């Protein structure tokens, strides 16, 4: 299953923040096309991550039915409470396997984030919500280098994270290879019974789709992607764009996707990235704009102007 993270991780590094009404319209269009779930924003401070301004407005503008398919990035119990007050019911509580990255990203050691998680779980459960444990830098860190698998398993197995329904394993820098993804996802599944595992990959080294397919084969239930491969972490030097949602969908061909829906996603992606003055990194979009007109997934070259 795909979770599209364009509205959070996708927008983080853009220099042109989108108005809340534009974000809301994009969320509704993606949901209407059949995308199973979305990440719609973050409670990170807007002065530090300006594109995340307006997240509470986006949450408040969605219906309960729409919010049931939407996730909000949080890092403190207060984040959960504020998002819940706006109507959110799905929360992704993030911390890093790397203590140095946790300090750079969240301004405190990883231990402090772990210590606060039970209170965040309580806030989520108070609104009958679902909360995920999201482990950033699960494979490599820009400051510490390679992260041992045991560190990720230690966090997933920490009693303070036991209230999380899912574990999100993040290749924050896009430096992992399929064998590493297979190994870690397999171990997290085995040592976190009863939890779903999500894989969040970046395509920095061109392994985004391959790693996501490896994660699904190893038992992950969801993989993250962003339109056009947009995004990256502002506090992780070297983090490239997310794995493209279009590439993931073209590779996995879920039942709700057909060439017509794919064409609408391609057009939506191209319009958004042009508005943001960002390059479209999706290889599937490039393929869709080729001249191989006999292939049903091809739209043909885009019209200039």
Order of alpha helices (4+ residues) and beta strands (2+ residues): beta-alpha-beta-alpha-alpha-beta-alpha-beta-alpha-alpha-beta-beta-beta-alpha-beta-alpha-beta-alpha-beta-alpha-alpha-alpha
